[in-house]
Amino acid sequence: MLVVGLFFLYFGIRYNLEPLLLVPIGFGVLIGNIPMFQVTDFNLSLGIYEPGSVLNILYQGVVQGWYPPLVFLGIGAMTDFSSLISNPKLMLLGAAAQIGIFLTLLGALWLGFAPPEAGAIGIIGGADGPTAIFISSKLANGMNVMANGEVVKNLIGPIAIAAYSYMALVPVIQPPVIKLLTTKKERKMRMKPLRAISKFEKILFPVVGLLLTAYIAPSALPLLGMLFFGNLLKESGVTNRLANTASNALIDIVTILLGITVGASTQADIFLTPSSIKIFGLGALSFIIATAGGVVGAKVMNL
């Protein structure tokens, strides 16, 4: 695992591949796999799985699902939804890409994962690290007891590492799939200019989005609720200080804590298992299928 940590650091620093994610995660992998942290005879109480240690306390933000909503708050404060408001049909592209989630879910079930574990693995196809961590902390946290009396596996570390790894490799994974499924003419298509979006529409969007989420998918409120709140801070024009804090200092701090703790949770005895290998394979397949689904969806929309 020390080699894996160095691998993450190398690619994050040398090739600038998602350095804000790979560098903290890679450093966390090194911290979590220092041998003396895992030897109880030393009685150092430093390991991430030792109750009361600093790492264990910080790791509760992952296990309890505190960090992902805060990340979404920052993302909302950074995002301009003008394109989506101007052309709501763009949501269909996102919906088409979700085929990667469902096919990966079926693949995980076929490989023998329990339904909650398969659901957590499938979300890798959403190409969103915080969401993958949030879902896995709820479904595959090593604590939930299934109807048959078995305890689900703790897959938070492998799922998070897989999700962030493939996010960093998007420039490598997606171009071949896109070129395979499109013609040169299609790749040269230009989108129509967007209509002007009023300030009222920009303010109304997060409010309506929050209400729709509350009634359609209330379980998504911890993430989408914070996303819409962050966007409202940005678009209202009267909470610039809060928006700036959420989109800069806050999200940076949470990203550091998230990366370090997720990386440190990947101790070799937990991470280097056949399940992890399957998760990485399913994750790669999920990204490819999701990309293909989005491209095919765009082709259909442009018929």
C-alpha atoms as a printed R data frame, in Angstrom:
    type eleno elety resid chain resno       x       y       z
1   ATOM     1    CA   MET     A     1   0.000   0.000   0.000
2   ATOM     2    CA   LEU     A     2   2.949   2.330   0.512
3   ATOM     3    CA   VAL     A     3   3.673   1.889  -3.192
4   ATOM     4    CA   VAL     A     4   0.057   2.786  -4.000
5   ATOM     5    CA   GLY     A     5   0.380   5.953  -1.922
6   ATOM     6    CA   LEU     A     6   3.572   6.933  -3.718
7   ATOM     7    CA   PHE     A     7   1.854   6.171  -7.031
8   ATOM     8    CA   PHE     A     8  -0.942   8.611  -6.186
9   ATOM     9    CA   LEU     A     9   1.519  11.298  -5.130
10  ATOM    10    CA   TYR     A    10   3.588  10.830  -8.273
11  ATOM    11    CA   PHE     A    11   0.686  11.149 -10.682
12  ATOM    12    CA   GLY     A    12  -0.902  14.003  -8.757
13  ATOM    13    CA   ILE     A    13   2.316  16.044  -8.663
14  ATOM    14    CA   ARG     A    14   4.137  14.954 -11.812
15  ATOM    15    CA   TYR     A    15   1.189  14.863 -14.213
16  ATOM    16    CA   ASN     A    16  -1.170  17.267 -12.424
17  ATOM    17    CA   LEU     A    17  -3.958  14.657 -12.441
18  ATOM    18    CA   GLU     A    18  -6.545  15.870  -9.918
19  ATOM    19    CA   PRO     A    19  -3.768  16.947  -7.510
20  ATOM    20    CA   LEU     A    20  -6.241  18.392  -5.004
21  ATOM    21    CA   LEU     A    21  -7.561  14.858  -4.562
22  ATOM    22    CA   LEU     A    22  -4.689  12.507  -5.317
23  ATOM    23    CA   VAL     A    23  -2.086  14.293  -3.188
24  ATOM    24    CA   PRO     A    24  -4.111  14.229   0.079
25  ATOM    25    CA   ILE     A    25  -5.305  10.679  -0.598
26  ATOM    26    CA   GLY     A    26  -1.816   9.475  -1.477
27  ATOM    27    CA   PHE     A    27  -0.344  11.050   1.639
28  ATOM    28    CA   GLY     A    28  -3.156   9.534   3.689
29  ATOM    29    CA   VAL     A    29  -2.350   6.099   2.276
30  ATOM    30    CA   LEU     A    30   1.230   6.515   3.497
31  ATOM    31    CA   ILE     A    31   0.053   7.592   6.957
32  ATOM    32    CA   GLY     A    32  -2.432   4.748   7.269
33  ATOM    33    CA   ASN     A    33   0.089   2.096   6.321
34  ATOM    34    CA   ILE     A    34   3.032   3.057   8.519
35  ATOM    35    CA   PRO     A    35   3.695  -0.288  10.257
36  ATOM    36    CA   MET     A    36   4.081   1.075  13.790
37  ATOM    37    CA   PHE     A    37   0.587   2.582  13.617
38  ATOM    38    CA   GLN     A    38  -0.818  -0.921  13.337
39  ATOM    39    CA   VAL     A    39   1.195  -2.637  16.093
40  ATOM    40    CA   THR     A    40  -0.768  -2.681  19.337
41  ATOM    41    CA   ASP     A    41   2.355  -3.418  21.416
42  ATOM    42    CA   PHE     A    42   3.543   0.159  20.858
43  ATOM    43    CA   ASN     A    43   0.307   1.490  22.382
44  ATOM    44    CA   LEU     A    44   0.578   4.677  20.333
45  ATOM    45    CA   SER     A    45  -3.168   4.966  19.630
46  ATOM    46    CA   LEU     A    46  -2.472   6.652  16.313
47  ATOM    47    CA   GLY     A    47  -4.198   4.373  13.806
48  ATOM    48    CA   ILE     A    48  -7.366   5.427  12.052
49  ATOM    49    CA   TYR     A    49  -9.279   2.435  13.438
50  ATOM    50    CA   GLU     A    50  -8.152   3.008  17.052
51  ATOM    51    CA   PRO     A    51 -10.940   4.737  19.021
52  ATOM    52    CA   GLY     A    52  -9.913   8.110  20.352
53  ATOM    53    CA   SER     A    53  -6.996   8.697  17.994
54  ATOM    54    CA   VAL     A    54  -6.913  11.937  16.011
55  ATOM    55    CA   LEU     A    55  -7.279  10.079  12.723
56  ATOM    56    CA   ASN     A    56 -10.200   8.075  14.074
57  ATOM    57    CA   ILE     A    57 -11.990  11.237  15.169
58  ATOM    58    CA   LEU     A    58 -11.448  12.873  11.782
59  ATOM    59    CA   TYR     A    59 -12.530   9.660  10.054
60  ATOM    60    CA   GLN     A    60 -15.965  10.000  11.623
61  ATOM    61    CA   GLY     A    61 -16.624  12.698   9.042
62  ATOM    62    CA   VAL     A    62 -16.389   9.961   6.416
63  ATOM    63    CA   VAL     A    63 -18.168   7.199   8.313
64  ATOM    64    CA   GLN     A    64 -21.001   9.441   9.472
65  ATOM    65    CA   GLY     A    65 -21.271  11.233   6.129
66  ATOM    66    CA   TRP     A    66 -20.386  14.745   7.347
67  ATOM    67    CA   TYR     A    67 -17.792  15.695   4.740
68  ATOM    68    CA   PRO     A    68 -19.660  15.067   1.445
69  ATOM    69    CA   PRO     A    69 -22.509  17.541   2.178
70  ATOM    70    CA   LEU     A    70 -19.942  20.219   3.020
71  ATOM    71    CA   VAL     A    71 -18.178  19.525  -0.271
72  ATOM    72    CA   PHE     A    72 -21.501  19.895  -2.071
73  ATOM    73    CA   LEU     A    73 -22.049  23.217  -0.304
74  ATOM    74    CA   GLY     A    74 -18.799  24.470  -1.797
75  ATOM    75    CA   ILE     A    75 -19.596  23.043  -5.223
76  ATOM    76    CA   GLY     A    76 -22.960  24.789  -5.211
77  ATOM    77    CA   ALA     A    77 -21.285  28.077  -4.352
78  ATOM    78    CA   MET     A    78 -18.941  27.656  -7.332
79  ATOM    79    CA   THR     A    79 -21.452  26.473  -9.937
80  ATOM    80    CA   ASP     A    80 -23.249  28.541 -12.544
81  ATOM    81    CA   PHE     A    81 -26.406  26.699 -13.604
82  ATOM    82    CA   SER     A    82 -27.219  29.124 -16.428
83  ATOM    83    CA   SER     A    83 -26.721  26.473 -19.110
84  ATOM    84    CA   LEU     A    84 -29.112  24.079 -17.408
85  ATOM    85    CA   ILE     A    85 -31.718  26.770 -16.746
86  ATOM    86    CA   SER     A    86 -31.512  27.921 -20.348
87  ATOM    87    CA   ASN     A    87 -31.712  24.403 -21.767
88  ATOM    88    CA   PRO     A    88 -33.323  21.955 -19.299
89  ATOM    89    CA   LYS     A    89 -32.971  19.157 -21.855
90  ATOM    90    CA   LEU     A    90 -29.343  18.905 -20.758
91  ATOM    91    CA   MET     A    91 -30.620  16.952 -17.758
92  ATOM    92    CA   LEU     A    92 -31.341  14.106 -20.144
93  ATOM    93    CA   LEU     A    93 -27.618  13.804 -20.872
94  ATOM    94    CA   GLY     A    94 -26.934  13.301 -17.194
95  ATOM    95    CA   ALA     A    95 -29.768  10.809 -16.968
96  ATOM    96    CA   ALA     A    96 -28.421   8.831 -19.925
97  ATOM    97    CA   ALA     A    97 -25.018   8.566 -18.270
98  ATOM    98    CA   GLN     A    98 -26.574   6.943 -15.199
99  ATOM    99    CA   ILE     A    99 -26.835   3.681 -17.104
100 ATOM   100    CA   GLY     A   100 -23.310   3.072 -15.840
101 ATOM   101    CA   ILE     A   101 -24.607   2.984 -12.270
102 ATOM   102    CA   PHE     A   102 -27.351   0.463 -12.948
103 ATOM   103    CA   LEU     A   103 -25.278  -1.906 -15.066
104 ATOM   104    CA   THR     A   104 -22.471  -1.808 -12.504
105 ATOM   105    CA   LEU     A   105 -25.012  -2.581  -9.785
106 ATOM   106    CA   LEU     A   106 -26.080  -5.669 -11.716
107 ATOM   107    CA   GLY     A   107 -22.454  -6.620 -12.300
108 ATOM   108    CA   ALA     A   108 -21.660  -6.336  -8.593
109 ATOM   109    CA   LEU     A   109 -24.629  -8.535  -7.714
110 ATOM   110    CA   TRP     A   110 -23.453 -11.085 -10.278
111 ATOM   111    CA   LEU     A   111 -19.992 -11.113  -8.675
112 ATOM   112    CA   GLY     A   112 -21.493 -11.991  -5.315
113 ATOM   113    CA   PHE     A   113 -21.736  -8.667  -3.512
114 ATOM   114    CA   ALA     A   114 -24.714  -8.144  -1.227
115 ATOM   115    CA   PRO     A   115 -27.369  -5.689  -2.498
116 ATOM   116    CA   PRO     A   116 -26.281  -2.798  -0.217
117 ATOM   117    CA   GLU     A   117 -22.649  -3.324  -1.216
118 ATOM   118    CA   ALA     A   118 -23.588  -3.525  -4.894
119 ATOM   119    CA   GLY     A   119 -25.531  -0.274  -4.610
120 ATOM   120    CA   ALA     A   120 -22.531   1.477  -3.091
121 ATOM   121    CA   ILE     A   121 -20.226   0.116  -5.797
122 ATOM   122    CA   GLY     A   122 -22.606   1.114  -8.572
123 ATOM   123    CA   ILE     A   123 -22.531   4.777  -7.574
124 ATOM   124    CA   ILE     A   124 -18.905   4.943  -8.752
125 ATOM   125    CA   GLY     A   125 -20.440   5.355 -12.207
126 ATOM   126    CA   GLY     A   126 -21.786   8.723 -11.139
127 ATOM   127    CA   ALA     A   127 -18.206  10.017 -11.449
128 ATOM   128    CA   ASP     A   128 -18.541  11.922  -8.203
129 ATOM   129    CA   GLY     A   129 -16.242  11.159  -5.289
130 ATOM   130    CA   PRO     A   130 -18.228  12.791  -2.453
131 ATOM   131    CA   THR     A   131 -21.403  11.012  -3.554
132 ATOM   132    CA   ALA     A   132 -19.580   7.684  -3.686
133 ATOM   133    CA   ILE     A   133 -18.252   8.229  -0.160
134 ATOM   134    CA   PHE     A   134 -21.634   9.339   1.164
135 ATOM   135    CA   ILE     A   135 -23.496   6.358  -0.297
136 ATOM   136    CA   SER     A   136 -20.861   3.838   0.771
137 ATOM   137    CA   SER     A   137 -20.870   5.283   4.305
138 ATOM   138    CA   LYS     A   138 -24.589   4.516   4.441
139 ATOM   139    CA   LEU     A   139 -24.703   1.174   2.627
140 ATOM   140    CA   ALA     A   140 -21.277  -0.472   2.906
141 ATOM   141    CA   ASN     A   141 -19.851   0.802   6.173
142 ATOM   142    CA   GLY     A   142 -19.015  -2.491   7.879
143 ATOM   143    CA   MET     A   143 -21.686  -1.877  10.520
144 ATOM   144    CA   ASN     A   144 -25.127  -2.329   8.957
145 ATOM   145    CA   VAL     A   145 -26.793  -5.691   9.515
146 ATOM   146    CA   MET     A   146 -28.696  -7.167   6.582
147 ATOM   147    CA   ALA     A   147 -31.958  -9.094   6.795
148 ATOM   148    CA   ASN     A   148 -30.085 -12.415   6.770
149 ATOM   149    CA   GLY     A   149 -28.106 -11.397   9.853
150 ATOM   150    CA   GLU     A   150 -24.818 -10.790   8.037
151 ATOM   151    CA   VAL     A   151 -22.896  -7.548   8.427
152 ATOM   152    CA   VAL     A   152 -22.070  -5.638   5.253
153 ATOM   153    CA   LYS     A   153 -18.421  -5.248   4.328
154 ATOM   154    CA   ASN     A   154 -16.579  -1.994   4.938
155 ATOM   155    CA   LEU     A   155 -16.008  -0.856   1.358
156 ATOM   156    CA   ILE     A   156 -15.689   2.893   1.952
157 ATOM   157    CA   GLY     A   157 -11.945   2.967   1.280
158 ATOM   158    CA   PRO     A   158 -11.873   0.873  -1.905
159 ATOM   159    CA   ILE     A   159 -14.927   2.630  -3.348
160 ATOM   160    CA   ALA     A   160 -13.540   6.094  -2.587
161 ATOM   161    CA   ILE     A   161 -10.112   5.261  -3.999
162 ATOM   162    CA   ALA     A   162 -11.675   3.760  -7.125
163 ATOM   163    CA   ALA     A   163 -13.984   6.744  -7.642
164 ATOM   164    CA   TYR     A   164 -11.264   9.358  -7.239
165 ATOM   165    CA   SER     A   165  -8.743   7.352  -9.259
166 ATOM   166    CA   TYR     A   166 -11.036   7.105 -12.251
167 ATOM   167    CA   MET     A   167 -12.068  10.747 -11.889
168 ATOM   168    CA   ALA     A   168  -8.396  11.620 -12.249
169 ATOM   169    CA   LEU     A   169  -8.152   9.327 -15.273
170 ATOM   170    CA   VAL     A   170 -11.134  10.838 -17.104
171 ATOM   171    CA   PRO     A   171  -8.792  12.426 -19.710
172 ATOM   172    CA   VAL     A   172  -7.487   8.922 -20.384
173 ATOM   173    CA   ILE     A   173 -10.727   6.921 -20.195
174 ATOM   174    CA   GLN     A   174 -13.223   9.123 -22.008
175 ATOM   175    CA   PRO     A   175 -11.538  10.215 -25.289
176 ATOM   176    CA   PRO     A   176 -11.284   6.694 -26.786
177 ATOM   177    CA   VAL     A   177 -14.923   5.963 -25.932
178 ATOM   178    CA   ILE     A   178 -16.093   9.278 -27.374
179 ATOM   179    CA   LYS     A   179 -14.092   8.823 -30.580
180 ATOM   180    CA   LEU     A   180 -15.398   5.290 -30.968
181 ATOM   181    CA   LEU     A   181 -19.036   6.362 -30.731
182 ATOM   182    CA   THR     A   182 -18.966   9.639 -32.675
183 ATOM   183    CA   THR     A   183 -18.044  10.801 -36.134
184 ATOM   184    CA   LYS     A   184 -15.666  13.642 -36.858
185 ATOM   185    CA   LYS     A   185 -18.622  15.739 -37.989
186 ATOM   186    CA   GLU     A   186 -20.456  15.152 -34.719
187 ATOM   187    CA   ARG     A   187 -17.426  16.182 -32.692
188 ATOM   188    CA   LYS     A   188 -17.355  19.500 -34.557
189 ATOM   189    CA   MET     A   189 -20.949  20.371 -33.722
190 ATOM   190    CA   ARG     A   190 -21.440  23.717 -32.017
191 ATOM   191    CA   MET     A   191 -24.032  24.319 -29.349
192 ATOM   192    CA   LYS     A   192 -26.530  27.080 -29.945
193 ATOM   193    CA   PRO     A   193 -25.933  30.297 -27.995
194 ATOM   194    CA   LEU     A   194 -27.721  30.295 -24.665
195 ATOM   195    CA   ARG     A   195 -30.472  32.758 -23.927
196 ATOM   196    CA   ALA     A   196 -29.812  35.350 -21.256
197 ATOM   197    CA   ILE     A   197 -30.774  34.171 -17.771
198 ATOM   198    CA   SER     A   198 -32.243  36.711 -15.374
199 ATOM   199    CA   LYS     A   199 -31.117  37.059 -11.782
200 ATOM   200    CA   PHE     A   200 -34.606  36.073 -10.653
201 ATOM   201    CA   GLU     A   201 -34.319  32.754 -12.505
202 ATOM   202    CA   LYS     A   202 -30.925  32.075 -10.959
203 ATOM   203    CA   ILE     A   203 -32.296  32.703  -7.468
204 ATOM   204    CA   LEU     A   204 -35.458  30.711  -8.112
205 ATOM   205    CA   PHE     A   205 -33.572  27.665  -9.427
206 ATOM   206    CA   PRO     A   206 -32.015  26.476  -6.124
207 ATOM   207    CA   VAL     A   207 -35.250  27.125  -4.227
208 ATOM   208    CA   VAL     A   208 -37.346  25.113  -6.685
209 ATOM   209    CA   GLY     A   209 -34.639  22.453  -6.866
210 ATOM   210    CA   LEU     A   210 -34.652  22.073  -3.093
211 ATOM   211    CA   LEU     A   211 -38.439  21.721  -2.933
212 ATOM   212    CA   LEU     A   212 -38.522  19.184  -5.762
213 ATOM   213    CA   THR     A   213 -35.778  17.165  -4.095
214 ATOM   214    CA   ALA     A   214 -37.645  17.214  -0.785
215 ATOM   215    CA   TYR     A   215 -40.757  15.728  -2.371
216 ATOM   216    CA   ILE     A   216 -39.241  13.455  -5.030
217 ATOM   217    CA   ALA     A   217 -36.055  12.149  -3.389
218 ATOM   218    CA   PRO     A   218 -35.867  13.263   0.250
219 ATOM   219    CA   SER     A   219 -32.958  10.921   0.968
220 ATOM   220    CA   ALA     A   220 -30.859  13.068  -1.387
221 ATOM   221    CA   LEU     A   221 -31.407  16.210   0.683
222 ATOM   222    CA   PRO     A   222 -28.118  16.002   2.629
223 ATOM   223    CA   LEU     A   223 -26.233  16.384  -0.651
224 ATOM   224    CA   LEU     A   224 -28.560  18.246  -3.001
225 ATOM   225    CA   GLY     A   225 -29.928  20.434  -0.229
226 ATOM   226    CA   MET     A   226 -26.428  21.697   0.512
227 ATOM   227    CA   LEU     A   227 -25.710  22.040  -3.214
228 ATOM   228    CA   PHE     A   228 -28.746  24.261  -3.707
229 ATOM   229    CA   PHE     A   229 -28.004  26.226  -0.543
230 ATOM   230    CA   GLY     A   230 -24.478  26.938  -1.736
231 ATOM   231    CA   ASN     A   231 -25.816  28.032  -5.108
232 ATOM   232    CA   LEU     A   232 -28.335  30.336  -3.443
233 ATOM   233    CA   LEU     A   233 -25.506  31.947  -1.469
234 ATOM   234    CA   LYS     A   234 -23.754  32.624  -4.770
235 ATOM   235    CA   GLU     A   235 -26.707  33.876  -6.772
236 ATOM   236    CA   SER     A   236 -28.503  35.943  -4.133
237 ATOM   237    CA   GLY     A   237 -25.853  38.650  -4.348
238 ATOM   238    CA   VAL     A   238 -26.182  39.528  -0.668
239 ATOM   239    CA   THR     A   239 -24.144  36.697   0.873
240 ATOM   240    CA   ASN     A   240 -20.908  37.021  -1.059
241 ATOM   241    CA   ARG     A   241 -18.766  36.476   2.031
242 ATOM   242    CA   LEU     A   242 -20.527  33.207   2.804
243 ATOM   243    CA   ALA     A   243 -20.342  32.105  -0.823
244 ATOM   244    CA   ASN     A   244 -16.634  32.910  -0.979
245 ATOM   245    CA   THR     A   245 -15.975  31.006   2.241
246 ATOM   246    CA   ALA     A   246 -17.937  27.972   1.061
247 ATOM   247    CA   SER     A   247 -16.298  27.921  -2.375
248 ATOM   248    CA   ASN     A   248 -12.750  28.485  -1.143
249 ATOM   249    CA   ALA     A   249 -11.646  27.990   2.463
250 ATOM   250    CA   LEU     A   250 -14.375  25.568   3.554
251 ATOM   251    CA   ILE     A   251 -14.244  23.213   0.592
252 ATOM   252    CA   ASP     A   252 -10.434  23.228   0.668
253 ATOM   253    CA   ILE     A   253 -10.348  22.281   4.356
254 ATOM   254    CA   VAL     A   254 -12.926  19.524   3.898
255 ATOM   255    CA   THR     A   255 -11.091  18.196   0.836
256 ATOM   256    CA   ILE     A   256  -7.893  17.926   2.880
257 ATOM   257    CA   LEU     A   257  -9.634  16.088   5.725
258 ATOM   258    CA   LEU     A   258 -11.548  13.866   3.323
259 ATOM   259    CA   GLY     A   259  -8.478  12.928   1.315
260 ATOM   260    CA   ILE     A   260  -6.248  12.250   4.307
261 ATOM   261    CA   THR     A   261  -8.795  10.117   6.162
262 ATOM   262    CA   VAL     A   262  -9.974   8.152   3.129
263 ATOM   263    CA   GLY     A   263  -6.370   7.446   2.224
264 ATOM   264    CA   ALA     A   264  -5.479   6.451   5.782
265 ATOM   265    CA   SER     A   265  -8.428   4.055   5.905
266 ATOM   266    CA   THR     A   266  -6.893   1.870   3.191
267 ATOM   267    CA   GLN     A   267  -4.782  -0.315   5.428
268 ATOM   268    CA   ALA     A   268  -3.425  -3.302   3.570
269 ATOM   269    CA   ASP     A   269  -5.364  -5.926   5.534
270 ATOM   270    CA   ILE     A   270  -8.621  -4.146   4.669
271 ATOM   271    CA   PHE     A   271  -7.833  -2.791   1.225
272 ATOM   272    CA   LEU     A   272  -5.808  -5.529  -0.477
273 ATOM   273    CA   THR     A   273  -8.593  -8.065  -0.852
274 ATOM   274    CA   PRO     A   274 -10.310  -9.792  -3.783
275 ATOM   275    CA   SER     A   275 -13.293  -7.497  -3.205
276 ATOM   276    CA   SER     A   276 -11.130  -4.426  -3.839
277 ATOM   277    CA   ILE     A   277  -9.881  -5.853  -7.124
278 ATOM   278    CA   LYS     A   278 -13.471  -6.505  -8.202
279 ATOM   279    CA   ILE     A   279 -14.458  -2.971  -7.183
280 ATOM   280    CA   PHE     A   280 -11.691  -1.433  -9.285
281 ATOM   281    CA   GLY     A   281 -12.704  -3.535 -12.270
282 ATOM   282    CA   LEU     A   282 -16.359  -2.629 -11.854
283 ATOM   283    CA   GLY     A   283 -15.432   1.026 -11.383
284 ATOM   284    CA   ALA     A   284 -13.549   1.156 -14.668
285 ATOM   285    CA   LEU     A   285 -16.431  -0.556 -16.437
286 ATOM   286    CA   SER     A   286 -18.874   1.850 -14.820
287 ATOM   287    CA   PHE     A   287 -17.000   4.919 -16.077
288 ATOM   288    CA   ILE     A   288 -16.804   3.513 -19.603
289 ATOM   289    CA   ILE     A   289 -20.502   2.619 -19.708
290 ATOM   290    CA   ALA     A   290 -21.518   5.977 -18.225
291 ATOM   291    CA   THR     A   291 -19.467   7.814 -20.843
292 ATOM   292    CA   ALA     A   292 -20.958   5.714 -23.620
293 ATOM   293    CA   GLY     A   293 -24.460   6.278 -22.262
294 ATOM   294    CA   GLY     A   294 -24.002  10.040 -22.234
295 ATOM   295    CA   VAL     A   295 -22.604  10.072 -25.770
296 ATOM   296    CA   VAL     A   296 -25.407   7.894 -27.122
297 ATOM   297    CA   GLY     A   297 -27.923  10.102 -25.326
298 ATOM   298    CA   ALA     A   298 -26.459  13.173 -27.022
299 ATOM   299    CA   LYS     A   299 -26.603  11.451 -30.412
300 ATOM   300    CA   VAL     A   300 -30.283  10.643 -29.894
301 ATOM   301    CA   MET     A   301 -31.047  14.221 -28.828
302 ATOM   302    CA   ASN     A   302 -29.402  15.543 -31.984
303 ATOM   303    CA   LEU     A   303 -31.271  13.318 -34.426
